[in-house]
Structure formats: C-alpha cells, structure tokens
Amino acid sequence: MRISIDRDGCIGSGQCTLTAPTLFAQDDAGTVLLLPAGADGTDDPSVREAELACPVQAITVVED
C-alpha cells in the first residue's frame, strides 16, 4: 500500500495519530506527518483505519 497525505487539507484533528501512531505524527501546528514506517508503503491494517478516521480525507491509501 502507498500512503499519501494532504498536508494543506489537514485540520489537525489527530485521529490518524491516535489510530496509527507508528505511521503518523503531527508537527507543532498539528498538521499530519508521515513517519518513516509508512513512507515506503506498509501492510499495517491500521493505515486503512486512519484513512477512514480522518474527518477531511487528508489521508489516501492506494493498493500497489
């Protein structure tokens, strides 16, 4: 799976970091950051949960 994030669309709700803390973090402004564990793709099922939990769909997961 490939993960892309829309940092401009992120509102900083933090749902991604609560759902998949090994894949996502937030910067000082609260905007989502993709951690190295997710940067090259992942098979972690929590990434799909994070995609669904994002209230503004700032996370997109694409199957390889």
Secondary structure, DSSP 8 states (H G I E B T S, - for coil): -EEEE-TTT-----HHHHH-TTTEEE-TT--EEE-HHHHT----THHHHHHHH-TT--EEEE--
